[in-house]
Amino acid sequence: MCRVLGVSRAHYYRYKAHKPSKRSLEDKDLKQRIFRIFVEFKQRYGVMKIHYELSKELQPLQRRCSPRRVSRLMKEMDIHSIAIKKWKATSSSKQAIQQRPNLLKQDFSTTRLNQKWTTDITYIQTKRDGWCYLSTIMDLHSRRIIGYSFSKKMATKLIIKTLESAVQNRTITEDLIIHSDLGTQYTSDEYNKRLNELHIRHSYSRKGCPYDNAPMESFHASLKKECVYPIPVFENYEAAASVLFEYVHSFYNRKRIHSSLGYQTPLQVEITTIANQMAA
């Protein structure tokens, strides 16, 4: 056989007797763990989040793995987090926009729950029902989505429904602020009347300044990248509603870790915060 293959017998026996190195065996085990985490989180996690989850697994085994090694192994397996840029729908309104009070002024820091909320609407495309609209409210302390509504129409009724869903599950404090952009739904008399009834102060982004509502912009970017864009286009409103509900309530709030929260989930932050308040 060696003669047919054109190799020496010594080379053949060295190859046959070769044993994988400790490093290569470790890499093989790590690749299996990394791939399982990658699949478990539906290809939504990149190097740093996978490294965090992997470290939790390795800690009881008194093992370590650096982010650089995770990155190398992911490249060898040719896996990476979902990252697709698509066209962003924008309002075509040419109506003059009146500036309104910006109470937050890009200060997203908080000391407790129900101190600062932020809200916005994003566009979701479907085949049969055209553009549909997702309205959400986030608590800036935990980054949890506490208000949620999905509709075929972008009307004031949509954001009021979102507000009511948030109010049902939260305690309204005297100094609560909700921040939004200057969209016509948010500047409507109907919406602001309801905020006044709830004693919630309304803060607005400056015209053309998405950084004033950066946490919500970040949430929408994650939702589009991890949930919407991997699907070429939703068949209809019902299909989109089902996938969005699962992403927000089952994944984002409960499973998705956030670097800004010390690699905790929004739900973990809320549980810890409430426990600390009860113990105080």
Secondary structure, DSSP 8 states (H G I E B T S, - for coil): -HHHHT--HHHHHHHHH----HHHHHHHHHHHHHHHHHHHTTT---HHHHHHHHHHHHGGGT----HHHHHHHHHHHT------------------------SSTT----SSTTSEEEEEEEEEEETTTEEEEEEEEEETTTTEEEEEEEESS-SHHHHHHHHHHHHHTS---TT-EEEE---HHHHSHHHHHHHHHTT-EEEE--TT-GGGGHHHHHHHHHHIIIIITTSS-BSSHHHHHHHHHIIIIIIITTT--BGGGTSB-HHHHHHHHHHHHHH-
